[in-house]
Amino acid sequence: MARRDLTGAVDFAYLESYAAHDQAIIEEVLGLFREQASLWSRLLDQSGDAQTWRDAVHTLKGSARGIGAQGLAAACATAESHAEQLPAVRDALDMVLADIAAYLHEQALRSLKSGAIRST
């Protein structure tokens, strides 16, 4: 998985700019998002308590906006009042998580390459 695998679900240029291009902060924010996403995804079940999944969708919407995942944020905004849109939220979340994995993989490769160049 590498940057070429990005779907565009996350605007990494926005995130990088917002974090002043500090890769450590970017990685920390994305790590926190992934941890929280594992919790939120379990709550995105319309057969459960409506307030629970609405709270999860609302929280996810704000976090998505924070990392530049506007498509996910829009899906969450729609699902807040339309439970039948929860599958679209799950799909958008999956795309965001795939993009995050590709982005972080690419950053790790760059780090390895730059470290190899400096050590020679």
C-alpha positions, 0 to 999 in steps of 0.5 A: 500500500502506498500513496498511489493507493489513495482514493481521495477520501482524506485531504492530506494536504489540508491535514499537513497544512493544518499540522504545520507539516509536523509529521509527528503530529500528523501521525499522532492525529491519524493514530488517534483517529484510527483508534477512535474509529474502531470504537465508533464503528461498533456503534454504527448499528441502526438496530441499536439505541438511536441516541447511541449511533447518532452520538457516534455519527456526530462525533465521527463527523467532527473528527472527520472534518478535523483530518480533512475527510470531508466525504465521511463528514458529509455522510455522517451529517446525512446519517444523523437524521436518516438512519438508512444512510448508516451503511454509507457512513461505514463505507466512507469510514472504510475508505478513510481508513484505507487512505490513512493506511496508505498515507502512513505506509508511504511516510514510513517508506520515506523515512526508511529511504531518508534514513538509509541515505543519511547512514551511508 
